[in-house]
Amino acid sequence: MTAKVVTVTSGKGGVGKTTSVANIAVALAARGQKVTCIDGDIGLRNLDVVMGLENRIVYDLVDVVEGRCRLRQAMIRDKRLPELYLIPAAQTRDKTAVSPSDMVRLCDELRQEVDWVLIDSPAGIERGFKNSIAAADKVLVMTNPEISAVRDADRVVGLLDAEEKGPASLVINRLNPIMVKRGDMLSVEDVLDLLAIDLIGIVPEDENVLVASNKGQPLALDPKSRAGHAFDNIARRLLGEQVPFMDLDTSGLWQRLLGRK
Amino acid sequence: MSIFGRRKSANSAKERLQLVLIHDRTDLNPAELEALKDDLIATISRHVEIEPSGVVINVAQDGRAQRLVADIPLRSTNRRRR
């Protein structure tokens, strides 16, 4: 096996990186892929709780890097999907406990073991970000249709180009089609005009995302959830499938009611 | 403007971002652009007569690349030399 290493990053915090990593990982694993997620947010770990694996942590990323355990021992197996693993971040250390070259070495070892390595980058553009992109073959930049998130995404896209990690692919998360229709939210086209990079996913705002993380069960497996479906589409695009973007237009119903369609 | 006279907030977000991103990407703020324009006018005027009031300098977007576009009207030679 030679895994592909994919890093999800954003610049701004709180746009949904951790949720996306958990969901894309679950979607890939449900499609028969062997996947390992790495929580790159040392000191502020969260991917473990979103995936519902917080009670099973024995070793973490820093333990592997510092040689206190073997790589295999730090890989926590998911409860539902046998081919899905998590390497958690250390909670009591900081970003300097790991270097970009540590991440390259670790990922090179993982490449032999799995099909996909997904790295959840911390917010910001400092050490944690640099660690998280060091080994990446592909970087997904996540944003919300919101002015500060788009600005920060642009900055990160520029930095990725400078580090020769580009071209990045864009995920627009928490799109509210009703607000877009009303002219009170940047549309997908607006964000693409501004950032001028390739799009790999549009995830609609969906209350089920919060419900799922409350329970520690990523919703990519739930066929009723629109966000879950959108994350599954991203997984399929990573696998090389041509998947059309979801139709989020809300006008259909009204036009039918008004008999104009 | 919408039909209700209220400006759509998404449009102002986009316009504001367009300006902010030019600055973020190039490190060129409006004051510096103005100074650049004055320098250009002074330099070009040493070689050819121009219409300083008609000079327009803008940063144009081409994908993720920026381009400095200067439109500099020349003064007609017919009018200058009788």
Interface residues (C-beta under 8 A of the other chain):
Chain A: I147 V150 R151 D154 R155 V157 G158 D161 V180 G183 D184 M185 L186 S187 D190 D193 L194 L195 A196 I197
Chain B: S2 K8 S9 A10 N11 A13 K14 R16 L17 Q18 V20 L21 D24 R25 Q61 G63 R64
